[in-house]
Amino acid sequence: MLFNADIPLLTIIVFLPLAGAASVLLAKGRQGIQGVALTTTLATFALTLLPLWQFRPEAAGFQFVEQAPWIAALGISYHLGIDGLSMFMLPLTGLLSIAAVLVSWNRIESKEKAYFISFLVLETGILGVFTSLDAVLFYVFWEAMLIPMFLIIGIWGSANRRYAALKFIIYTMAGSVFLLIGLIIMAFLHRQIGGVFTFDMVSWLTLNVPSRWQYGIFVLFFAAFAVKVPIFPFHTWLPDAHVEAPTAGSVILAGVLLKMGIYGLLRFCLPLLPEATLYFTPAIIALGVIGVIYGAFTAFAQDDLKKLVAYSSVSHMGLIVVGVMAGNLAGMQGGIIQMVNHGLSTGALFILVGALYERQKTRDMNRLGGMAARTPVLATFFVIMTLSSLGLPGLNGFVGEFLLLLGAFRYQWWIGALSATTLILGAVYMLWMVQRVFFESDRSGRSETPSDLSFREQAVMIPLTLLVFAIGLYPAYLTDRIATVSRQLISAPAIKADSPSETIRLAAAPVPVPIVMKNRGGDER
Amino acid sequence: MSMILPNVNLISLLPELLLLAGATVLLFIRGAGRGRGIFPVAVASVVASLAALAFFWDQGVRGFDGLITRDNGALLFQMMILIAALISFVLADDYLPEHRNAGEYFSLLLFALIGTGIMTSTGDLLVIFLGIEILSLSLYVLVGFLKDVRAGMEGAIKYFLLGSFSSALFLLGLALWYGATGATKLAAFAVPAAAPALLQAGAALMIAGLGFKIAAAPFHMWAPDVYEGAPVCVASFISVAPKIAAFAVFLRFASEIAGPGREAFAAAVIFMSVAGMVIGNFTALRQTGIVRMLAYSGIAQAGYILIGLLAVPEGGASAIAFYLIVYIFMNLGAFASVSHLSRRQGRTLQIDDLAGLAARHPRHAFALAVFMVSLAGIPPTGGFFAKFYIFKVGIDAGYLSVVLIAIITTIVSFCYYLRVVMVMYMEEAGEEAWEGTLPRPAGATLIGVMIAAIVVLTFLLGILPEEFLRSAATALPAVIAGI
C-alpha cells in the first residue's frame, strides 16, 4: 500500500467514532459532551481524507486492505478495504457527521449524552459498511447501525416519532435478514465450487455462481437493498422517518444511509450475480422510473417541507437506480457521483429546513413565506442547494444527472425520456417550494423578525456549498477515480453472463464487448 | 441387572454428590433457625460441583457399568446449567431476602441440579427418566414456593398436572421401546428392531415428553402461566436449566437415531420447531405482561434451537451448544432485570410499567435493552451469532425452507423485543406507576454487578465468539461418540 502499511488506517477511521462514543460517556457537562463529539467527528473526517490522495485510480481491486482472522471456525475474517466505489463515501460520511454534530449543538434538551453516543456509534456503523470486505462483517455493521438510528428517530424525533422509528427499523431489518440468508447461501456455494467455506467478498468475486442459484440469491439480496435505497414500492418508511427524525438524523439518513442501498446493489448484486442482474434489470429500471415520476409528483403535492425533500429523495434515488442498472459507463459513473452529490445537497437542504423550523416553528409551506427578505443568508444557501438538487449546470447535481440521463438514453431512448422528466418536475416542485417559502408574503403571523443563520450554521453550510461548486466545476476529479471501478461493474455482467439478448445493449456501451470470454459463461460443472 | 453392582465408580457421580451434600447441609442450616449461611453454602456446593466437572474435562469418566458416561459434551451441558443456576441464585438472593423458607428453596434448586446432572450424563433411557423426575419434582415445589400467591399456586398445579402427564408419556414411550428392543439403551436406535412401529411410537412418545420440558410447541401451554405465577427467580431457572438438560437428551436421540426412525424424528423436530417459532413469536406480540412475553419468546427460541437438531451430526450439536450458552446469558439477563424491577411490586410487571425507565435508571434500562436486542438476534450481540450459526447449519443440512420460516418469524420478533426498548426509551412514565417500586441505585449491589457482567458477556459473545464457538465445536463431537 502507498500508505504506510503498518498503520491500519481504515480500522482507525472506522473505530475512532466508537472510541469517541466511549469518551463521551466519560465527559462531563453539555459543552464537554459536545466538544468531545465534535473533536471526534473532525478527527475522523481528517482521516477519511487521507485515502483520497494516496488512492491509485488506475489500479483495479481494493486498496488499503487489512485482513485478519476473526471467526475462523465459520470462515469469517476481519477484512477491510476500499475501491473507487466506496472511497468517496468515507469523507462524505465524515463531513455529514460533523454537520450532524454542529446542527445539534445546544439544541438537544434531554439525554444529550445518549444522543451524541448514538451518533458516533452510527458513524462507526456506516463507515464499517463502506469498508467491509467480509460479508458477515458487512452485515454486522449494516444491522448494528440500525439501532442507533432507531433511537435517534424514536427518542429525539417529533410528535409521531415512535411510529416512525418502529416502521423504519422493521422495514429495514426485515429486508436485512433476507440478505443474511443470501450471504450464507453464497458461502455454501463458495464451498461447493471453490472448496472453502468463506464469507470473504474478494474471494466471492472470482466465483461463477451457478445460474439456478443466482435468481434466488438475487431476490434475497435485493430485498435488503431495495428497502434501503428505497426503491418504489419499498419507500413508505422514508417520508415518515424523515419527517419525525431530528434534523441531524435526517441529514445522516438522507445523506448517507440511503446510499448504502445503492452501494449494496453495486457491491453484491452486480458483480456476484451478473446473470440474474441482467435478467432483473428491466424490472428494476421500471421500478426506478416509477420512483422518479412518483416521487416527483408526490413531492409536488406536499405542504410539509421535510416531506417534500424526502419525496424528492425518492425521485432522485430512483434516477440513480436507473443509471447504475443501465449497464453503461455513463450511467454507472453518474450513479456513483450522484451518490455523493445527493448526499451533499439533500443533507444541506435538511439542515436548512431544520434551521427554518427552528426559527418559524413550522414546516408547513402555507404558513411560511417572505423569508428571503428577512433571512437573506439562509435564503441564499437554500437557493443554491435547491439549484444543485435540480441539476443546474455548474453545480454538482448537473454532472450526476447529466451522466445518469445519458446512461438511461443509451439503455432505451424512452427510458431516458421518462427519466428526464425529473429535470422538469424537479424544477417545478423545487422552485415552487423556494417561491412559497422565501418569496410571496409572510403568512406566519409572527411579528418578530427571525434571526439569520448563526455563525455555527454558516460554518456548516459554507464547506458544503464550496463542495457543490467544486464538484460542479471540476467533476473530473471524481470521474477519474471512479472510472476503473465503473468499468469493472458494467463489465461484470458482460463477462460472466451468457445471455445473447444482451449483446446489442452492451454494444452501445463504451467498453468493447469481450466476446472471447463468452465461452466461460454457463453453468458450473 | 444383576444383584452385584459391578464397577460402580462413585467418583463418576462426584459433582452430584457435592450438590447432594450442599442440599442436605442447607436443610440443617434452616433447622438451626438462623438462615445465615444459606446463600454461601448453596453457591459453594455449586462451585465445587463445577470444579469437579472441570476436573473430568478431556478425560471423561464412566460409572455404574456405563450407565453414567461423562464425556466433554455431557460435561459442557451440565456446566452451562450450573452457571445458569449460579445466576439464578443471585436472583433469588435479591428477590427473596430473608424469606423464612430460603433454606428449602436453595436445597430444592440443588436437587433440581442433581436431576439435570443425571439427565445430561447418561445414554440409558431409564436413567434419563430418573433424572427428569428428580428435576421435575423439585421444580413443581419451587413454582408454588410463595404459598400466599394465588397465581403461583395455580401455576404450580398446572405445572404439576401437565408435567406428570408428560412424564407418563415418556415412561409409556420407554415401555414401548423396551418392548420393541428389549433394552433401555438409546443406542438400540441403531439396530433394526423387530417391531419398527412399536419403536417409532415409543420414540414419538418420548419426544413429546421431552418437548414438554423445553416448552416446544405444541407442548408449550403450561409455560406462560407457570412463568407468570412462579417467583421470577424460579421462572428464570425454569426457562433455562430444564431446556439445556432436555436438549442434551435430544442431542443423544438425534445422533443415535438411524434408519426409518430418522425421518420420523426429523419430521417431529421440524413440526415442533416451526410450530414453536410461529406460535411463540406471534403470540408474544400480543402480550402485555413482560414475563408472559418472555415465556412466549422462550417458546420461539426453543423453536430456533430445534433447527440445530436437524443438522446433527454435521455441526448441529455445536450450534445448539453455542446458542444455549448465549441464551443463558441473554435470557437470564432479561429475567434478572425484570426480577430486580418487579420484586417490590404487588402485581405482575407489565411492559407499559417500564415507561420512562431510561430516564430513571439509565443503566438498568440499557442492560435490559441489550438483552432484548440480543434476543432479537441483532449484531453486535451474542444473539446474532447464535442465530447465524443455527441458520448456517440448518441450510447446510438442507432445510432452507425451515430457515426461511425462522427468518420471517424473526422479523415478527423484532416488533415485541424492540417494543420493550421503545417503551423504556421513548415513552414518558406515568408518575404513580413507579412510586417506591425500585430503590434508588445505591452503590454496587451483587445483582447489579452480575447484570453488568452479563451485559459484557453478551457483547463479548457477539464480538469475539471464536473462543466459545471453538469450545462448543471441540466438546460436542464427543456427545455422539460417548454413549
Interface residues (C-beta under 8 A of the other chain):
Chain A: W70 I71 A72 A73 L74 S110 K111 A114 V136 Y139 V140 E143 A144 L146 I147 F150 L151 G154 I155 R161 R162 A165 L166 I169 I170 M173 A174 V177 F178 L180 I181 I184 I185 A187 F188
Chain B: A358 A359 P362 V373 I378 P379 P380 F384 F385 F388 Y389 F391 K392 I395 D396 L400 V403 L404 I407 T410 I411 F414 C415 L418 R419 V421 M422 Y425 M426 E427 P465 E466 L469 R470 A473
